[in-house]
Amino acid sequence: MPDTGSGTKAKIACLLSGNGTTMSALLFQSRLADCPYEIVLVASNNPDAPGLKIAAAEGIATFAQDHRGMDRRAHEKIMDSALRESGADYLALCGYMRILTADFVEGWADRMVNTHPSLLPKYKGLDTHQRAIEAGEEFGGCSVHIVTPELDGGPLLGQMPVAILPTDTPESLASRVILAEYQLYPRMVADYVGRHNRAGFLLGKVRELSLALPEAEERESHGSPGWRSGGKSGKYFAYFADRHHGSEHIGVLVKTSGPDELAGLVETAPETYFKPAYYGANGWVGIILNRADVDWDNVSDWLERSWRSIAPKRLVQMHDVAGGV
């Protein structure tokens, strides 16, 4: 994935089959100065989709490949190639009327979002407004979710209810729900792709990984969260740093073997590591977290390595026996 660090915007490609109204909502939101994303490609399975013309008029690159007469997987391969060549970090479905295979979805795991015109998990699939009216619901609405192989079943990012009037038809309800989608979709997409710049989200991730290690406990250190192991006499193996001492980075600090390894990491991978103030003098390295392409497996490995360097031998042995190696 291309680097989309704290100073750049996440790159989004949109997939559509028709008018592209939700794509337009995302696009115009992206023009606001504080929006954390930009649209880099609008792609379609319909070369005549009006949404492509809107994107082109706004200076956005477009791509189309008609699916008719093609094997589903062959078509997806062509689409996927174009999406990846665009440099997209995320995909946004904007009325893309094709069922995606599990392989395609998994290739963009946690990086593909969709909007659906119901309050999920109610009324997945089609005819959502008619089904909600016939069921006597007080509210219809819309949901934004992460796409998974299960149809309309991914984790929810947000919802917006829309009151159902006694005189509503599926068409009249749909005309109001789409207005709610125009508001909700850009906000939820911005929140999701911009989460790598939010200290609260990043702290939660580090906390989860740190506390999964044996006898790890969180303890504040100099006003910042830290984690140590081994009881009252235990030592710290990680600290959370939120732009400390004028740094631009939000990071987690972990122990290296010493100043030489620290210097090598910072020199060879400055997009990933930094030398923190004060702690760096003792061989601690900072792993930069406020960027879109954080390798959380790498963070987890560093936390475990740092933990091993200070944990009592009994804990390390127990961890290894339990399969922690």
Secondary structure, DSSP 4 states (H G I P E B T S, - for coil): ----BTTSPEEEEEEESS--HHHHHHHHHHTSTT-SEEEEEEEES-TT-HHHHHHHHTT--EEE---TTS-HHHHHHHHHHHHHHTT-SEEEESS--SPPPHHHHHHTTTSEEEEESS-TTTT-SS-HHHHHHHTT-SEEEEEEEE--SSTT-SPEEEEEEEEPPTT--HHHHHHHHHHHHHHHHHHHHHHHHTGGG-HHHHHHHHHHHHHTSTTEEEEEETTEEEEEESGGG-EEEEEEEESGGG-S-EEEEEE-S-HHHHHHHHHH-TTTEE--TTGGGGTEEEEE-SBTT--HHHHHHHHHHHHHHHS-HHHHHHHHHTT--
